[in-house]
Every structure is written in C-alpha cells, then in structure tokens.
Amino acid sequence: MGHAQAEITEKRSRFIANVYEIHSEEEAFQILESVRKQYYDARHNCYAYVLGERSEIQRFSDDKEPQGTAGKPILEVLTKQGYHNTLIVVTRYFGGILLGAGGLLRAYTQASSEGLTEAEKNGSTSAVFHGRELSVSCSYNLSGKIQYMISQMLIPVSDTIYDEQVTFRMTIPDEQIDLFVRKVTEATNAQAKIHEGNTMSFILSEGKPLLYQF
C-alpha cells in the first residue's frame, strides 16, 4: 500500500499528515483505526478520503475540531488536485496556543498538501484527472487576473505564450471548467477569448499535465 507522511508546525501545534492509497471504505476504516492507535495521545485525528474513478465517494471528519476547519479543507485538497482512492489523516498535537478557525483551516490545508507532495515524490499515489484542453487569450493588462485565477484554482498550465496577446494553455478538470470560464468572463468583461479543445484524461508530473488516455 502506498504511504507518505509530512509534518508542519503552527504556533507549537504539530500537524502530521499521513497519506494512503485505498481501494474500499473498509480499508479506509482499518487504516483510521491503526492511525488512532499509533497517535493515541493526540488531541485530533482528522481525515478525508475519496474513492472511485471520479471520486464518487467522499467522506471527511473534523474529529472534534470546530466544524469546517479540518475535514473539509483536507477533502478540498484531494478534490481540487484530482486525487482518487486516497485517504489523508492529519493528526494534531495541541501546542497550547489557540489558532482560530482561519489558522486551523490553513494548517490542515498546508499539511495535507505537503503530504500529497511527499506521496508524489515517492510514487505512493497519483492523481488521474478527467477534463479537456483549454486556452485563454487576453491583453497584457488582463493577464495578471487570469494568472491569479489559475493559481487560486490550482489549474495545471501546459504553456504560456507571449505574443500580441498573452495565451494560457491548460488542461482543466471537468468539474472546474464551468466555474473557471464564468470567472474569466466576469473578470475580463468578456474580453478574454476562451477556446475549449479535446477531452482527455491526464496525470500530473511536477505540476505539468501528461496525457493518460483519450
């Protein structure tokens, strides 16, 4: 079974992210029980997992952290980055300083992201995205807005062309297409030109999309 781990510290609280490849909910529950026994003295073992080729099954738990500050952010890291059949458990050892809702959300998000980065390094798990090729052309003065949206939505860019206009070429997951197109249209007052290309499935390598299958 693929496994990776990463740890961050935020105001003396330790956040330990363990990432596992899973193939059933039963397997997820078994791993969760094992993690809880391993970190029996921790205050929280928060988690999220996705199962299915298109992540049809999604579960998460805040494990007594304030609602919406732990499990959901972990799940959003998984879904935004296109992971399937993956479980992340983030264990928190309280450091004596309250972080507040915003601090907790950022810490659980960062720990989960770093755990996935470690998983990618050692090949423990991989993300398979289903989407299509997309290009956005705009004037130079609008390009910053487009870059910001791409960064915020974690969309992998294949190429950026600087000519009379700036053109961003990307491969975007299905679930992000409508939202991205709407944001670009609103932010540029429909001045940006958007072209949708072929549908495809792909994996990421060092942040770049690689064709997986048609």
C-alpha positions as CSV (number, residue, x, y, z in Angstrom):
1,M,0.0,0.0,0.0
2,G,1.3,3.4,-0.9
3,H,2.0,5.7,2.1
4,A,3.7,9.0,2.6
5,Q,4.0,11.5,5.5
6,A,4.6,15.2,6.1
7,E,4.6,17.4,9.2
8,I,4.2,21.1,9.8
9,T,4.3,23.1,13.0
10,E,1.9,26.1,13.6
11,K,2.3,28.0,16.8
12,R,3.7,25.0,18.6
13,S,0.9,22.7,17.4
14,R,2.1,19.7,15.3
15,F,0.1,18.6,12.3
16,I,1.2,15.2,10.9
17,A,-0.3,14.3,7.6
18,N,-0.3,10.6,6.6
19,V,-1.4,9.8,3.0
20,Y,-2.6,6.3,1.9
21,E,-3.8,4.7,-1.3
22,I,-7.1,3.0,-0.6
23,H,-9.5,0.8,-2.5
24,S,-12.5,0.5,-0.3
25,E,-14.2,2.2,2.7
26,E,-13.4,-0.9,4.8
27,E,-9.7,-0.4,4.1
28,A,-10.0,3.3,5.0
29,F,-11.7,2.5,8.3
30,Q,-8.9,-0.1,9.1
31,I,-6.2,2.5,8.4
32,L,-8.0,5.1,10.5
33,E,-8.2,2.7,13.5
34,S,-4.5,2.0,13.1
35,V,-3.6,5.7,13.0
36,R,-5.7,6.4,16.0
37,K,-3.9,3.7,18.0
38,Q,-0.5,5.0,16.8
39,Y,-1.3,8.5,17.8
40,Y,-3.4,7.6,20.8
41,D,-2.2,10.6,22.8
42,A,-3.0,13.2,20.1
43,R,-6.0,15.5,20.5
44,H,-7.4,15.1,17.0
45,N,-7.1,12.7,14.1
46,C,-9.0,14.5,11.3
47,Y,-9.4,12.9,7.9
48,A,-10.9,12.9,4.4
49,Y,-10.9,10.3,1.6
50,V,-12.1,9.9,-1.9
51,L,-13.0,6.6,-3.7
52,G,-13.9,5.8,-7.3
53,E,-12.5,6.7,-10.7
54,R,-14.3,10.1,-10.5
55,S,-14.3,10.3,-6.7
56,E,-17.9,9.3,-6.4
57,I,-17.5,8.5,-2.6
58,Q,-16.2,11.4,-0.5
59,R,-16.1,11.3,3.3
60,F,-14.5,13.6,5.9
61,S,-14.3,14.2,9.7
62,D,-13.3,17.2,11.8
63,D,-12.8,14.9,14.8
64,K,-14.0,17.5,17.4
65,E,-12.2,20.4,15.7
66,P,-14.5,23.4,15.0
67,Q,-16.9,22.5,12.2
68,G,-15.4,23.1,8.7
69,T,-11.8,23.7,9.9
70,A,-10.3,20.3,9.3
71,G,-12.0,17.5,7.5
72,K,-13.5,19.7,4.7
73,P,-10.2,21.5,3.9
74,I,-8.5,18.1,3.7
75,L,-11.2,16.9,1.3
76,E,-10.9,20.1,-0.8
77,V,-7.1,19.5,-1.2
78,L,-7.9,16.0,-2.5
79,T,-10.7,17.0,-4.9
80,K,-9.1,20.2,-6.2
81,Q,-5.9,18.3,-7.0
82,G,-7.9,15.5,-8.6
83,Y,-7.0,12.6,-6.4
84,H,-8.8,9.3,-6.4
85,N,-8.7,6.3,-4.0
86,T,-6.8,8.3,-1.5
87,L,-7.0,8.8,2.3
88,I,-5.4,11.7,4.2
89,V,-5.3,11.6,8.0
90,V,-3.9,14.7,9.7
91,T,-3.0,14.2,13.4
92,R,-2.8,17.3,15.6
93,Y,-0.8,17.6,18.8
94,F,-2.0,20.8,20.5
95,G,0.8,23.3,21.3
96,G,-1.1,25.4,23.9
97,I,-1.9,28.3,21.6
98,L,-5.4,28.6,20.0
99,L,-5.2,29.1,16.2
100,G,-8.7,30.2,15.5
101,A,-10.8,28.9,12.6
102,G,-8.7,30.5,9.9
103,G,-5.5,29.3,11.4
104,L,-6.8,25.7,11.7
105,L,-8.1,25.8,8.1
106,R,-4.7,26.9,6.8
107,A,-2.8,24.4,8.8
108,Y,-4.8,21.4,7.8
109,T,-4.7,22.5,4.2
110,Q,-1.0,23.0,4.2
111,A,-0.3,19.7,6.0
112,S,-2.5,17.8,3.5
113,S,-0.8,19.5,0.5
114,E,2.6,18.7,1.8
115,G,1.6,15.1,2.4
116,L,0.5,14.7,-1.2
117,T,3.7,16.3,-2.4
118,E,5.6,13.7,-0.5
119,A,3.4,11.0,-1.9
120,E,4.1,12.2,-5.4
121,K,7.8,12.2,-4.8
122,N,7.9,8.5,-3.8
123,G,5.2,7.4,-6.2
124,S,2.8,6.4,-3.4
125,T,-0.2,7.7,-5.1
126,S,-1.1,9.6,-8.3
127,A,-3.9,11.8,-9.5
128,V,-5.9,11.0,-12.6
129,F,-7.9,14.0,-13.9
130,H,-10.7,13.9,-16.5
131,G,-11.1,17.1,-18.4
132,R,-10.2,19.0,-21.6
133,E,-7.7,21.2,-23.1
134,L,-8.4,24.9,-22.8
135,S,-6.8,28.1,-24.0
136,V,-7.4,31.7,-22.8
137,S,-6.1,34.7,-24.8
138,C,-6.2,38.2,-23.3
139,S,-4.4,41.6,-23.4
140,Y,-1.3,42.0,-21.2
141,N,-3.1,44.2,-18.8
142,L,-5.7,41.5,-18.1
143,S,-3.1,38.6,-17.9
144,G,-2.5,39.1,-14.2
145,K,-6.1,38.5,-13.4
146,I,-6.1,35.3,-15.4
147,Q,-2.9,34.1,-13.7
148,Y,-4.4,34.8,-10.3
149,M,-7.5,32.7,-11.0
150,I,-5.4,29.9,-12.4
151,S,-3.2,29.9,-9.3
152,Q,-6.2,30.0,-6.9
153,M,-8.0,27.1,-8.7
154,L,-4.7,25.0,-8.9
155,I,-5.2,24.5,-12.7
156,P,-2.1,23.0,-14.4
157,V,-0.8,25.2,-17.2
158,S,0.9,23.5,-20.2
159,D,2.3,26.6,-21.8
160,T,2.1,30.4,-21.7
161,I,2.7,32.3,-25.0
162,Y,3.6,36.0,-25.1
163,D,2.7,37.5,-28.5
164,E,0.4,40.3,-29.4
165,Q,-1.7,38.9,-26.6
166,V,-1.0,36.5,-23.7
167,T,-2.3,33.0,-24.2
168,F,-2.5,30.5,-21.4
169,R,-2.8,26.8,-22.5
170,M,-4.0,24.5,-19.8
171,T,-5.6,21.1,-19.2
172,I,-8.6,21.6,-16.8
173,P,-10.6,19.1,-14.9
174,D,-14.3,18.7,-15.8
175,E,-15.6,19.9,-12.5
176,Q,-13.7,23.2,-12.8
177,I,-14.5,24.2,-16.4
178,D,-17.8,26.0,-15.9
179,L,-16.6,27.9,-12.8
180,F,-13.3,28.9,-14.4
181,V,-15.0,30.1,-17.7
182,R,-17.5,32.1,-15.7
183,K,-14.8,33.7,-13.6
184,V,-12.7,34.6,-16.6
185,T,-15.7,36.1,-18.4
186,E,-16.7,38.2,-15.4
187,A,-13.2,39.3,-14.5
188,T,-12.4,40.5,-18.1
189,N,-15.9,41.7,-19.0
190,A,-15.9,39.0,-21.7
191,Q,-12.8,40.5,-23.3
192,A,-10.7,37.3,-23.0
193,K,-11.1,34.7,-25.7
194,I,-11.7,31.2,-24.5
195,H,-11.3,28.1,-26.7
196,E,-12.1,24.6,-25.5
197,G,-10.2,21.7,-27.1
198,N,-10.2,17.9,-26.9
199,T,-11.5,16.0,-23.9
200,M,-8.8,13.9,-22.2
201,S,-7.6,12.1,-19.0
202,F,-4.3,13.0,-17.6
203,I,-1.9,12.8,-14.6
204,L,0.4,15.5,-13.3
205,S,4.2,15.4,-13.3
206,E,5.9,18.3,-11.5
207,G,2.7,20.3,-11.9
208,K,2.5,19.7,-15.7
209,P,-0.3,17.6,-17.3
210,L,0.8,14.4,-19.0
211,L,-1.7,12.6,-21.3
212,Y,-3.1,9.5,-19.6
213,Q,-5.6,8.2,-22.1
214,F,-8.2,9.5,-24.6
